[in-house]
C-alpha cells in the first residue's frame, strides 16, 4: 500500500520569505510518480510538477524548486521569495504506474500555506 | 492539458435527495476518476469511471450510493444518492493519463447538504 505524509498542517510566513513544504512517501514499488498540486481558495486543484522514481534530478521553475531524495523517500517543495498569491493548500501525491495507465493517486493530507504582507 | 468542466459548480441540497454531477472534457481521455474532498480534508478516490462498463469503486464506496456513468471518452456523471449532511464535500473529477501519468482535475463541485 502507498502512503504520503505531509507533517506540516499549516505554515505562516511573511511575504518574501522562503518556505519549504515537506513530503515523505512510502511504497514498495520501484516505479512510481510523485506530484505536487496547489489548491487555492477557489477549490480547483492545479498541477505543479511530476517526478518519476528514476529521475532524482532536482528541478527549478521560477520561484519554485523541488528536491527529490529516494534515500530518504522525500519530495520537498520550496517556494523562494513567497508572495500572497502563493497562499493555498498544497498536496503531495503518489501514484504507482501499472502497464502504463494512470493509476489512482494517493494524496497527503495537505499543507496550508498562508503568506501575509 | 485537457480542459475539464464540471456542472454544477456548487449546490445546496436537502437531506434525502440526489444530485448528479457532470464532468466534461474537451478531448478524448482514457481514464476518468471521481474524488471526494470532505471539509478540511485531503482527497479520497471514490471510483474509476470506465467507458462502456461498470465503474470500479474503492473500498468504502458503493454503487448504490455513488452511481457513475461514462457513456463516451469525454463525459462522465457522478450521482450522490439519498444525501445526508455527511456528504457535504467538494467532488472533483480528474482525467488521465496525461503526459507521464499526470492526472488533471476539474474545478470541482461544492455540495452542501442541509
Boltz contact constraints between the chains, C-beta under 6 A:
constraints:
  - contact:
      token1: [A, 33]
      token2: [B, 101]
      max_distance: 6.0
  - contact:
      token1: [A, 43]
      token2: [B, 90]
      max_distance: 6.0
  - contact:
      token1: [A, 43]
      token2: [B, 108]
      max_distance: 6.0
  - contact:
      token1: [A, 44]
      token2: [B, 107]
      max_distance: 6.0
  - contact:
      token1: [A, 45]
      token2: [B, 105]
      max_distance: 6.0
  - contact:
      token1: [A, 47]
      token2: [B, 104]
      max_distance: 6.0
  - contact:
      token1: [A, 50]
      token2: [B, 100]
      max_distance: 6.0
  - contact:
      token1: [A, 50]
      token2: [B, 102]
      max_distance: 6.0
  - contact:
      token1: [A, 97]
      token2: [B, 101]
      max_distance: 6.0
  - contact:
      token1: [A, 102]
      token2: [B, 31]
      max_distance: 6.0
  - contact:
      token1: [A, 102]
      token2: [B, 96]
      max_distance: 6.0
  - contact:
      token1: [A, 102]
      token2: [B, 97]
      max_distance: 6.0
  - contact:
      token1: [A, 102]
      token2: [B, 101]
      max_distance: 6.0
  - contact:
      token1: [A, 102]
      token2: [B, 103]
      max_distance: 6.0
  - contact:
      token1: [A, 104]
      token2: [B, 45]
      max_distance: 6.0
  - contact:
      token1: [A, 105]
      token2: [B, 103]
      max_distance: 6.0
  - contact:
      token1: [A, 107]
      token2: [B, 42]
      max_distance: 6.0
  - contact:
      token1: [A, 107]
      token2: [B, 43]
      max_distance: 6.0
  - contact:
      token1: [A, 109]
      token2: [B, 42]
      max_distance: 6.0
  - contact:
      token1: [A, 110]
      token2: [B, 42]
      max_distance: 6.0
